Amino acid sequence: MEVSGSDPGIRWSGVVSLEHANGFVAPWRVPYQDTDLYFPLGGTGRAAMTSGVRFGFVTDSESVEVEYALTPPTYDPAPPELPWLDVFCDGERFETVLLERQTDRALFTVTGLPRGRKLVEFWLPVYAQMRIGRIRLAPGSVLLADESRLPAWTHYGCSISQGRGAVSPSRTFPAQLALAEGLDLTSVSMGGTCHLQPMFGRLVAGMPSELISLHVGSNIYYYGSLNRETLHGAVVGFVSLIRDRQPDVPVVVISPTYAPAWEAKPGPSRLTHKRLRSEIRNAMDWLLDRGDPRLHYIDGTELFGEADAEHFLEPPEREQVHFDPRGHDLVARRLGARFAELGVLPSGPARTPERTA
């Protein structure tokens, strides 16, 4: 049996839009027709990177072959990011596959899947653009749409939230938390582009969600995109855009996690990392004082602080910003605990419904 990535039995998750061209489906995390509105200076590649993106279906096939095309980043970060893909079977990680790093057309095959009908899902690479072509199942097998639903969580952030340094796509800290708490994650987290731009506020506000979180500040510090005078208004405006469209959804704002070289060093806009964190807190206090019970603030150093410095991805001689795999584990656990304390975790139905053989 063979279908395309656009077959109605294929369920895509964690996407904002799907582009269908030349026999492939390309998932995007912004509306792909409007990328110039989100990235007026170019550099749309992060929106096409597939962090948090999954596709899946119910099948009785014991093997799946997937045709794909993959484009790595235009530069090589150090240490490099490899295009790992995670395969899940009925909610459990079944296999992790290393894909070809750059290819216009290639195949990967998963074999040894259990007998009977099961939900098979594929978590696509964090730091690459990936398109899906033909999907081949064993002869005589079936492919059915996954009809189960989970509460929707939208998370906005930079490369830290995109998942730099994670072992594989399902082991970024947002993915781990989503899997642990039964949430349907859409990650609008893109390295170098998290500056509280109104278009992204509009995007997040328009996405049906039962929980929204914003991890902001590190890109603002590094690029100097906002200063003390403009940061307050950007935080208030971004959150207000969301609240106007979704008045009853919990919104959690998270300030920057610990970055030792930046804490006391002024960035391009003359704000230290520590001062920027304080200014975000001040802006949030203005909003919190208005009595919104579903608005919350978390200091990023509660999730990853000075005591966690051994879990940076980068070595001490470089600017340490991103988490290593253990760091992602720590942040996922701590953020889940804080969400639980705040009472913002939505509840939903079981992920996998009964399936007849």
Sequence and secondary structure as in RCSB ss.txt:
>XXXX:A:sequence
MEVSGSDPGIRWSGVVSLEHANGFVAPWRVPYQDTDLYFPLGGTGRAAMTSGVRFGFVTDSESVEVEYALTPPTY
DPAPPELPWLDVFCDGERFETVLLERQTDRALFTVTGLPRGRKLVEFWLPVYAQMRIGRIRLAPGSVLLADESRL
PAWTHYGCSISQGRGAVSPSRTFPAQLALAEGLDLTSVSMGGTCHLQPMFGRLVAGMPSELISLHVGSNIYYYGS
LNRETLHGAVVGFVSLIRDRQPDVPVVVISPTYAPAWEAKPGPSRLTHKRLRSEIRNAMDWLLDRGDPRLHYIDG
TELFGEADAEHFLEPPEREQVHFDPRGHDLVARRLGARFAELGVLPSGPARTPERTA
>XXXX:A:secstr
 EEETT TT EEES SEEEEETTEEEEESS GGGHHHH TTS THHHHB TT EEEEEE  SEEEEEEEEE  SS
  SS    EEEEEETTEEEEEEE  SSEEEEEEEEE   SS EEEEEE  SSSEEEEEEEEE TT  EE      
 EEEEEE HHHHTTT SSGGGSHHHHHHHHHT EEEEEE TT  S  HHHHHHHHTS  SEEEEE SHHHHHHT 
S HHHHHHHHHHHHHHHHHH TTS EEEE     TTTSSS  TTS  HHHHHHHHHHHHHHHHTTT TTEEEE G
GGTS GGGGGGBSS TTS   SB HHHHHHHHHHHHHHHHHHT       SS     
